[in-house]
């Protein structure tokens, strides 16, 4: 929105070929917005032939201008409710999300196909992620070598007495406090 003008362009340099008018609020020269007769007919709910006949009879309620054989209506000559309806017709509609569309016509035709495409895409992405993880694991496996199984505990038969050291002296020496020997 520029200077309080919605959908209107303000010109500082006057061009004689443009259809300019003075703004009622600020007095600057602005371009009159023109709307084709087809859009006006949709907004008013009458045919383009009906609009043409109104123009021929001189009974048209709205300001219009003929440029090179084409008829353009002045957007400012319409009531605000009709103007808002025209703006809805002329503005580009934004796309809706697949999940937000409630129309049974959509879901019975292309909605099913889109749903299948979305699921297939999710599966492809998941498969690609799993493949990359497998590659990273394989690379890590080759860099570090195969993992050796570590044994933290051994099973012992409680019914047999085992000698887990070579002699009693070794066992006694292992219990003694070890002295510190310097490195240098």
C-alpha positions, 0 to 999 in steps of 0.5 A: 500500500503506497500513500493510502492507495490500495492497488493504485500506482502513484506517478510523479511524472505525468505521461499524456497517454495514461489515463490519470486522475487526481486522488481525492485524499492527497491530490497526487496524480494516480492511474485509474484502474481498469477492469475488463468487461468479462471480469465485471460481468462475472462480478455482477452476475450478468453476461457480457452481452448485457453489459454491451447492451447497457453501454449501447443504450447509454444506461450503464451505471459504471464509468467505462472507456473504449481503448482500441476497440476494447472496453475497460471499466473504471474500478473506482466507479463500483461499490465497495462490495462489487470492488472486493468481488472483482479483486477476488476474481483478479487476484491470483489464488494461492495453492492449498495444501493437499490435506486442507482440501475438503472437496469430494470432487478433488478427493474422488479424482486427483486427490487419491493420486496425489496421496499416493505420490506423497506416500511414494515420495516419503518412502523414497526419502526414507529409503535414501536416508537408510541407504546413506546410514548404511554407507556411513556405517560401512565406511566406519567399519572399514576405517576402524576394522571389525569390532572384536567381541569383548568378554567382561565375564566368564562362566565358571563351574562352581563344583570344581576348584580352580587355580587361577594363578600359577602359585601362591606366591604370585597371589600373595605378591599381587595383594602387596602394595606396589611401589612406585618406580620413577620413569627417569 
